[in-house]
Amino acid sequence: MRRLTADCIWNSFQSSGKRHLILTGSKKSGKTTFLSEISGIIQPSGALPRITTWAEPQKAVYLRDNKTGRTAVAGRYDPFLAGPQNRMRPEKEGFLTLGTKTLRLCMEEKQPWVSIDEIGYLETGCTEYCDAIRALIGKKRLLAAVRRQELPFLEELCRRPDVFLADLDRPFGKLGCVIMASGLGRRFGGNKLLADFGGDALICRALDATEGIFEKRVVVTRSREVEALCLERKIPAVLHSLPRRSDTVRLGLEAMPADIKGCLFCPADQPLLSRETVASMALCAADGPEWIWRAGWKDRAGAPVLFPAWAFGELKTLPKGGGGRILLENYPEKVRLVSVLKPWELEDVDRPQDLLRLLEKAKKR
């Protein structure tokens, strides 16, 4: 199963408010596949990227304008170049006669987006082609696959402040996750987190939604039964008897590695929260580590919330009875919403009737 989906990347990009979307990564990281799928989201007719490159091993690399079908040689195999990769010598004429002219034509067309698959070291061998891409970005929105290489032009593209960068080699960066499972369940009449929800304990939904995304997860709970369930699934748990939400926040952060760049605080009682939403929030945090990312639906903000590292000091010293909401109120200009796929992802279980209602919605998904 892929760790990401095109819909997840697109949702993260839209939530970021940025203008351009770049997919980067090493060879065979999935850049071309995702670029094609995202192109289909932008233009449902299934239009291919405008410019593509493809290679014939030990022969040549070709450039194609997919609108006209014209092709040109972008690089030729040279066995005397250092290997084993990048043994193609750039053919500047191909970029001048086809690539640069095509980009100039794109700037005059009506559609707002231009898609290029891919931009790598061959492209950097033609200054005019690089300048044409810079000019294009000034007039159009760019969707591009960029090879991960330490070359100035490629790094320039990826570091632009108006670019949302999805790094397919390490899409989520170094993030932690605290699953908040310390509620007493008074309104529910018992430990709601162990209540059956479609054949599993309710808390298992939060465990599933956060799996495979974070550097470390920890469940903070007052329940020995919840602790035992987590340990069976090899998920660390912090068992405590402290009374306040601020205690849960602090204990969770203290269990995290010192070098994480952000931490998601995820309620354990939102059974319809999707892994796609959690992954979208993590992608946003990897691209924008300065923001507080909060799940929401339209103008309705909810949980979970992903706090950046600069907030950890205040989260560890929250006033008695306080939670992360204090920071959300103190720093409203730092809060960005990430859209959930369905509004009921934000709904939690407080009473038995909530459990039944959400279980019915789960059956209809």
N, C-alpha and C positions, 0 to 999 in steps of 0.2 A: 504494500500500500504506500502511495506517495505521501510524503510528509506535508505537502502543500497541494492546493488546487488553484486553477486559474481564477476562479471566483473569489477565493480568499485573497489572492494578490490584488485583484481589482478592487475589492472592498477596502483593503488597507490603503491603496493608492487614493481612492476617492475620499476616505476619511482624513487623509493627510492634508488635503487642500492644495497639493502641489500640481504643477503644470505638466511635467514630463514623467514618463515611467521607463526606467532602465532595468533590465534583467542582467545580472552579471554572474560570473561563475567560471569554473574551469571547463575543460573539454568534457563533453558528455554529462554535464550537470543538468541538462533539461531545458536550456535556454530557448532553443528553437521550438520545442514542443509547447512550452508555455506561451511564447510569443505568438505562435499560430492560434492557440486557444483564446488568448486575450484579444487578438485581432478580430476574432469571431464575435467576442462580446461587444467590442466597439462598433463593429459593422456586421450585424447578424447575417448578412448575405454570404458571409464566409470568405470575404476577400483576403487574398494572400498578402503578406508583407510586400510593400512596393519594391524594395530592393532586397535581393537575397544573394548569398554566396554559397557555393558548394565546391567540393574538391574531388578530383580524380587522383587517388594516391600515386605518388611518385611521377606525377605528370604535370598537373596545373590546378589552379583555383580560378573559378569563373564568377563573374558578376552578371546578374540578370535584372533587367527591368521587367517586373511581372505584368505590367500593364501593356507593354508593347511586345514582350517576348524577346527583345534584343539582348544579346549576351556579349561579353567581352572577357578577355583574359586579364585577371587581376594579379596573378602570380604564377611563376613557373618553377618547377622542381629543380633544385640545384644540389646534387649529392655532396658537393664540397662545403656546403654550409654546415655549421655546428648543429648537431641533432640531439636527441632523436626527433624532436618536434621543431616546427617553424623552419623547415628546410625548403621553403618557397621564397623565391626572390620576387619582390614587388614589381609589377609591370605598370608603371605610371600611366602609360598611354591608355590602358583600359579604364582607369579611373577618370581620366580627362575626357575621353570620347563618349563614355556612357554614364559613369557614376555622377560626375559633377553636373553634366547637362540634365540628367534626370532629376537631381535635387533642385536645380533651378526651375524646372518645369513644375515640380511639386509646389513650389512657393507661389505659383500663379493659379493653382487650382482651388476649388471651393472647399473641399473637405478639410476639416480642422486638423486631422491626424495624418502623420506620415510614419510608416513602419519600416525599419531597417534591420535585417538579419544577415550577417552580424557585423560588428565593428571590431576589428582586431589589429594586429601589428601590420598587416599588409596595407590597410587603409591609412595608417600613420605615415607610410612612405610617400604619400602624395599630399603636399601642403595645400594644394588647391581644393582637394576633396575635403580635407579637414575644415578648411575655411567655409566651404559650402554647407557642411553640417552645422557649423556655428551660425551661419546666416539663416539656415532653415529653422533652427531652434528659436530664433528671434521672431519668426512669423507663424510657425506651426507648432502643434503639440507632437512631441516625439515619443514613439514607442520603439525601443531598440534593445537588441541583445548585444552586450559588450563583453568581449573576452577578458577574463581576469589576467592582466599582465601589467607589470610596473613600467608603463610607458606614459609620458607626460600628457598626451592628448586623451588617452583613455581615462586616466585619473582625473583630468579636468572635467570630463563629461560626468563621471560618477559623483564628483564632489560638488557639483553645482547646487546652490541652495534651492532651486526650483525643481530639482529632480528627486523623485521617490525612487530609492535604490533597493531592489530586492536581490539580496545576495543568496543565490541558490545553494552555495556550498555551506553556508552557515546562516540560514535565514533569520534565526531568532536571537542571535547574539548570546550573551551571558546573562540570563534572567533567572530569577527564582520565583517560586510560587508557594504561598501560604494558604492552605485550605482551612477556612474558619469553621470549626466544628465544635465550638464550646457552648453552644446554646443549651439551655436547660429544658426546653420543650414544654414549658408550663401550659401554653395555650393548646398545644397538641395533646397533652395528657400523657406524655411519656417521651421516650427517646425517638423522635421522628426520624433521625438519620438511619436507624435500623429498620424502619418500616418498609414493607415490601413495595417496590415500584417496578412493576413489570418483570418480576422474577429475581430481582436483585435488591439489596438494601439501597435506600434512597441515596446515601452518600456515594455509592459506586458510580452514579452518574457524574458527579464532580470529578471523581478519580479518572473516569474515562475521558472526560472533556479536556483534561489537562495533561494527558499522557503524551510523552515523546516530544515535548516542546521546551521544557525548562532544564537548566543546569542542575537544579535541585528542587524537589517538592517536599513539603512537610505538612502534616496534618496536626493542628493544635486542638486538643480535645480534653474534656473532663471525663469522658466515658472510657472505661477499661474495655468495653466490648468494641467500641469504635477503634481503639488502639489495636486490639487483637486482629480485627478485620484488615486494617491497614498493613500490619506487619505480615499477615498472610500474603498480601500482594506486594510485599517487599517495598513498601512506601514508609519512610520514617514518620514517626508520630511523637509528639510532645504531650505527655499526660500531665495535667496540672489540676489544682483545686482553687486557683485564684478567681476572684469574683468578677473582674471587670473586662470589658472589651479591650481596653488599652493593654491589659495584661496579655491577651491573646495576640495582639499585634506585636508587642515587644518580644514575646517568646518566639514567635514565628521568625522575626527578623534576626534574632540572636542565633537561630539555627541555620542561617544562610551562610554560604561562603562569603568571605570578606570582599571579594572582587566582583560581585555581581553588579550589573549596571542598572537593574530595575527589579521590581518584585510585584507580582500580581497577588492581590488579596481576593480570594475566591470564596464566596459563601458555599457551604456544603449542602444547602437546601434549595438550590435552583435546578431541578432535575432536567429541564429542557434546554439548559445552556449547551450550545453546540461546541464541538472541538474547533469547527471552522471559525467561530467568533473568537475563541481564545487564541487561535493561531493568528488571526487578523490583528488582534491587539498586540501580540508579541512582535509581529512584523513591523507594526507602526512604531513600537518602542525601539526596535533595532535601528530604524531609519531616523527616528526623532527622539533621542534619549533625553532631551531636555523637557519633554512634556509629560503631564499626567494624562494617561489614556483611560477613558471610562466608557463602558458599554452603554449604549443608548438606542432608542428607537425614535426617529424624528427628533422632536425637542425634549423627549422624556429621557432623563439620565438615570442610570441604575448601576448595578454591580454585574461583574467584578470591576475592580479598579486596579490599574497598574501604575505604581509610583516609581519615579526615577530615583537614582541613588542620592541626589541632593536632598531628598525629603526624608531619608532614613533617620537622621538625627532627631528630627521633630517627631517622627512616628514612634521612636523608642522612648520619648519623654512626654507622651500625651498626658493631659490632665486626667485625674481619676474619673472613670466613667466615659471618657472621650474615645472617639474612634477616628478613622481616617477622614470622616466628613469635615472635621475641623480644618484640615489642610485644603480640602476642596473649597471651603468657604473663604479661607484666608488667601488662596491663590487662584481665583476664578479665571484670571487671564492666562493661566498655565494649563487649563483643562481642555482637552480635545475629546470629542465623542467618536467612538467606533460603532458603526451601525451593526446591530444584531440582524440575523436573517429573518427572524420572526419575533413579533413583540412579546410573545409569551416566554421567550428565553429569559426575560427579566423577572418573571414571577417566581416567588418563593412559596414554601410550604410553612404555614403557621398553624393551621388547623386540619383535622382529618378531611374536611370537605375540600380544602385546597389540594390535598393529595389526590383525591378522586377526580377533581376537575382537570388537573394537569395530566393525570394518567389517561383520561379520555382524549386530550389533545395529542398526547404522545402516540396513541393508537392511530390517529388520523394523519400523522406526518408522512 
